[in-house]
Amino acid sequence: MEFTVSTDAERDVVDITDRVADAVTADTGTVTVFAEHTTAGVVVNEAEPRLLDDMEAFLGTLVPDEGWAHDELDGNADAHLRSLVLGASETIPVENGSLALGRWQSVLLVECDGPRERTVWVG
């Protein structure tokens, strides 16, 4: 199953936990959540609003915005490098038809080159 996510800023973190949970069809096993993009990632972390702001700020300081060879092509090398650190997917256990996440864990789409429409696969 796939769904789209709209992001609002160059760097944005969107909680997609409910949409992923709605896509779970197995009673037991695992589900993989995959962003089909090279400038966005999927992570499991806490979705507390101040922490989401901190994540966006951290990604901004993690990789300098300029000075990369790929920038000569389309100016977004920093976004590619940030998403490289994040990863494009997460695998999450499923138990009794529900995501087996910890108390504070959420599934987050992390935008590094927005705002954009992103496609997320769950399977």
C-alpha positions as CSV (number, residue, x, y, z in Angstrom):
1,M,0.0,0.0,0.0
2,E,1.2,3.5,-0.6
3,F,0.1,7.0,0.5
4,T,1.4,10.5,-0.1
5,V,2.6,13.0,2.5
6,S,2.7,16.8,2.0
7,T,5.6,18.5,3.6
8,D,5.6,22.2,4.5
9,A,9.2,23.3,4.6
10,E,12.7,22.6,3.3
11,R,13.3,20.5,6.4
12,D,10.2,19.0,8.0
13,V,9.3,16.1,10.2
14,V,5.8,14.6,9.8
15,D,4.3,12.0,12.1
16,I,2.9,9.2,9.8
17,T,2.3,6.6,12.5
18,D,-1.5,6.5,12.1
19,R,-1.3,6.2,8.4
20,V,1.2,3.4,8.7
21,A,-1.0,1.6,11.3
22,D,-4.0,1.9,9.0
23,A,-2.0,0.1,6.2
24,V,-1.1,-2.9,8.4
25,T,-2.8,-6.0,7.1
26,A,-0.9,-8.8,8.8
27,D,-1.8,-10.1,12.2
28,T,1.8,-11.0,13.2
29,G,5.2,-10.3,11.5
30,T,6.8,-7.1,10.4
31,V,6.0,-4.2,8.2
32,T,8.5,-2.1,6.2
33,V,7.9,1.6,5.8
34,F,9.8,3.0,2.8
35,A,10.1,6.5,1.4
36,E,10.7,6.2,-2.4
37,H,12.9,9.3,-2.5
38,T,16.6,10.2,-2.2
39,T,16.0,13.4,-0.2
40,A,13.7,12.2,2.5
41,G,13.9,9.5,5.1
42,V,11.8,7.4,7.5
43,V,12.8,7.1,11.2
44,V,11.3,5.8,14.4
45,N,11.5,8.4,17.2
46,E,9.5,10.5,19.6
47,A,7.0,12.9,18.0
48,E,7.1,15.5,20.8
49,P,6.8,18.9,19.0
50,R,9.9,20.5,20.5
51,L,11.9,17.4,19.6
52,L,10.6,17.6,16.1
53,D,11.8,21.2,15.9
54,D,15.2,20.0,17.3
55,M,15.4,17.3,14.7
56,E,14.9,19.9,11.9
57,A,17.5,22.2,13.5
58,F,20.0,19.3,14.0
59,L,19.7,18.2,10.3
60,G,20.4,21.8,9.3
61,T,23.7,21.8,11.3
62,L,24.6,18.2,10.4
63,V,25.5,19.0,6.8
64,P,26.6,22.3,5.4
65,D,24.1,23.7,2.9
66,E,26.7,24.6,0.3
67,G,30.0,23.5,-1.2
68,W,29.1,20.1,-2.6
69,A,29.9,19.0,-6.2
70,H,26.3,17.8,-6.8
71,D,25.1,21.3,-6.2
72,E,26.4,22.2,-9.7
73,L,23.6,19.9,-11.0
74,D,20.6,20.9,-9.0
75,G,21.6,22.6,-5.7
76,N,20.4,20.0,-3.2
77,A,23.4,17.8,-2.3
78,D,22.9,18.7,1.3
79,A,19.4,17.1,1.2
80,H,20.8,13.9,-0.3
81,L,23.5,13.7,2.3
82,R,21.1,14.3,5.2
83,S,18.8,11.6,3.9
84,L,21.8,9.3,3.6
85,V,22.2,9.5,7.3
86,L,18.5,8.9,8.0
87,G,17.8,6.0,5.7
88,A,14.9,5.4,3.5
89,S,13.1,2.8,5.5
90,E,12.2,1.2,8.9
91,T,11.1,-2.3,9.7
92,I,8.6,-2.5,12.5
93,P,7.2,-5.6,14.3
94,V,3.4,-6.2,14.1
95,E,1.6,-8.1,16.9
96,N,-2.1,-8.7,16.9
97,G,-2.6,-6.6,13.8
98,S,-1.0,-3.5,15.5
99,L,2.4,-1.8,15.2
100,A,4.6,-3.0,18.1
101,L,6.1,0.4,18.9
102,G,7.5,1.5,22.3
103,R,5.5,3.9,24.4
104,W,7.1,7.0,23.0
105,Q,7.9,5.8,19.5
106,S,6.3,7.1,16.3
107,V,7.0,6.6,12.6
108,L,8.2,9.9,11.1
109,L,8.8,11.0,7.6
110,V,11.8,13.4,7.5
111,E,11.9,15.8,4.7
112,C,15.3,17.2,3.6
113,D,14.4,19.0,0.4
114,G,10.9,20.4,0.6
115,P,8.2,21.4,0.5
116,R,7.1,18.4,-1.6
117,E,4.7,15.6,-2.0
118,R,6.3,12.3,-0.9
119,T,5.2,8.8,-1.5
120,V,5.5,6.3,1.4
121,W,5.1,2.5,0.8
122,V,4.0,0.1,3.6
123,G,4.3,-3.6,3.1
